[in-house]
Amino acid sequence: MNWDMQTLATKLGDFVGNLGDLPAAVRERAVTCLIYNVGISYGMNDREIWAGAADIAVAVYGAPERDAGVILCDGRNVSLAGAAFANAVVFGATGRADTIGTIHASNAMLSAILALAAARGSGADDFFAALVAGYEVAARLDRAFGEEAAANGFRSTALFGGIAAAAACARLIRLDAEAATSAIALAAGSAGGILQPFADGSEEPRSQPGHAAMLGLHSAIAAERGARGGRRALDGPLGLVPATTGRPVRDGEGAEGLGSKWLTDEVTFKPFPVCYYAQTSVYAGVALHKQWRGEPVESLDIHLHPRAAGYAGLDFTGPFNTIVEVMMSSAFAVAHGLTTGRPVTMPDVLTFGRDPEMTEILRRTRVMADPDVTLLSTKVAMTLKDGRRIVHDQSMSEKDYIFARPKVLEMVEDTLTGLADPEDARRRFDQFVRAVDHAPASAILQLFRPVPV
């Protein structure tokens, strides 16, 4: 093995191992991302959605007497790996984790670095540098290879999330470039995760980030203790990228602009608890409601970009029996807005679209690929039984989902009203926001501490 060869893994490892202090604007963006993910999870979390993951973590990993992680909202101690798994499910329970490209990198890496930072007493600067390291690695892998891997059935969050978590953990514990490369390579050697569960509406998408978090945590600690990963794990002839995309890695792919162009600035946020590709469909449905007088509907055609229309679960029109089916369906997103005149919320998701009027419209709905529709846009054409036709074109892009801290705070505040004690929730969230810049790990654990009964 030539340990001096330059590969995609070594380029990513060099970036992670040499990442120093962040530019002020990039650090602020990382803080905003953390506030969003933690706040949305706290404000909209339903214990029934994630409690199973906590029980699984305790059953599999036990409750150690020392070096314990903490399961958020639950308070039980568990191993670091168990905390990484369970808390990834907590952060993803609302379906609103942030997105960069098509990867929800924060789902995996945030729970991993939280467990590790709490155990090691890591400071705020290392925590936010770790978060940025994970975003930067995840964004490049997804942009270069995510679409082709998805066409072959692989989910970017599951496929690259463990590598992002490994990069984040490596930076948190200040591994040098050599060890960071090994952490990334070790994670790549065991990475994977398929899209079929989205098509089936089953529960694997909720646990996939948890497995990615554990993989990243394990890989970084293994590298710290001297384990060496194969440097061609990503781009070798039998590496992760060729194996999942079916083609070789081109020169420079997956590492462009590292350290000079900060893709963390392009992290997007989800206003609604549905798939990223279905966000604009929510707006389209609400807009269509304003033009509709409640007449009987003959047909409802939803036009999406071919990549979105072909993504597993986006074209499902019901009947819905699982949360995953509802969250992934662009038809549900449109039909809910059309019939209610308001955007979908988590309680709406939990009704499974069983309103009779919505069910009848969904029965007449088709989702189709349209190359004239841009990636995050939605065009809806509704034909009424009296022959009248209503068309609405909701044109949006990634820029429409990039928000600064004030908007993020507003979004979180809106979710707190649904909790049993919203005033206590606001007080605790305000304390979290005041502390997060200088003590992120302890601020998160304090926010999610169990409320005495």
Buried (B, 14 or more C-beta within 10 A) or exposed (E): EEEEEEBBBBBBBBBBBEBEEBEEEBBBBBBBBBBBBBBBBBBBBBEEBBBBBBBBBBEEBEEEEEEBBBBBBBEBBBBBBBBBBBBBBBBBBBBBBBBBBBBBBBBBBBBBBBBBBBBBEBBBEBBBBBBBBBBBBBBBBBBBBBBBBBBEEBBBBBBBBBBBBBBBBBBBBBBBBBBBBBBBBBBBBBBBBBBEBBBBBEEBBBBBBBBBBBBBBBBBBBBBEEBBBBBBBBBBEEBBBBBBBEEEBEEEBBBEEBEEEBBBEBBBBBBBBBBBBBBBBBBBBBBBBEEBEEEEBBBBBBBBBEBBBBBBBBBBBBEBEBBBBBBBBBBBBBBBBBBBBEBBBBEBBEEBBEBEEBBBBBEBBEBBBBEEBBBBBBBBBBBBEEEEEBEBBBEBEBEBBBBEBEBBBEBBBBBBEBBEEBEEBBEBBEEBBEBBBEBBBBBBBEBBEEEEE
